[in-house]
Amino acid sequence: MSDGALILIVALVGWLVVVGSAFASYRLGWSKILQIALIWVAIFVGLFVIADFFGATLPN
């Protein structure tokens, strides 16, 4: 694993901690958190499906 990949992983974990603490500050119940998480997953999956349908690719 390169140093750049390690830094990226640490940064992503840090963002997950920030997002988790933001959810905790709202004191939502587990069911509401799960509902919000599933909605976001559905949004991202939908965007990936639409991008794949139109043949979008990442630049090299």
C-alpha positions as a printed Julia matrix, in Angstrom:
60×3 Matrix{Float64}:
   0.0    0.0     0.0
   1.41   3.37   -0.98
   1.58   6.37    1.31
  -1.08   8.15   -0.74
  -3.53   5.28   -0.29
  -2.89   5.22    3.46
  -3.54   8.96    3.73
  -6.76   8.54    1.74
  -7.99   5.78    4.05
  -7.2    7.85    7.16
  -9.0   10.86    5.66
 -12.08   8.77    4.8
 -12.22   7.33    8.32
 -11.93  10.87    9.68
 -14.88  12.02    7.56
 -16.91   9.04    8.76
 -16.21  10.1    12.35
 -17.33  13.66   11.56
 -20.55  12.44    9.93
 -21.22  10.01   12.77
 -20.79  12.73   15.37
 -23.13  14.99   13.41
 -25.81  12.29   13.44
 -25.23  11.73   17.17
 -25.73  15.45   17.85
 -29.27  15.25   16.44
 -30.06  12.37   18.85
 -32.0   10.46   16.22
 -33.23   6.96   16.88
 -31.57   3.99   15.19
 -34.53   3.47   12.89
 -34.36   7.07   11.64
 -30.59   6.83   11.1
 -31.05   3.59    9.17
 -33.79   5.17    7.07
 -31.6    8.16    6.2
 -28.63   5.9     5.4
 -30.75   3.73    3.1
 -32.06   6.8     1.3
 -28.49   7.99    0.67
 -27.44   4.54   -0.53
 -30.41   4.5    -2.91
 -29.45   7.95   -4.24
 -25.85   6.93   -4.94
 -26.82   3.58   -6.47
 -29.35   5.34   -8.67
 -26.74   7.85   -9.84
 -24.26   5.05  -10.61
 -26.92   3.15  -12.57
 -27.84   6.26  -14.57
 -24.17   7.03  -15.26
 -23.59   3.42  -16.36
 -26.67   3.53  -18.59
 -25.3    6.58  -20.4
 -21.82   5.05  -20.62
 -20.02   7.51  -18.37
 -16.45   6.59  -17.49
 -13.79   8.07  -15.27
 -10.87   9.75  -17.05
  -7.51   7.95  -16.9
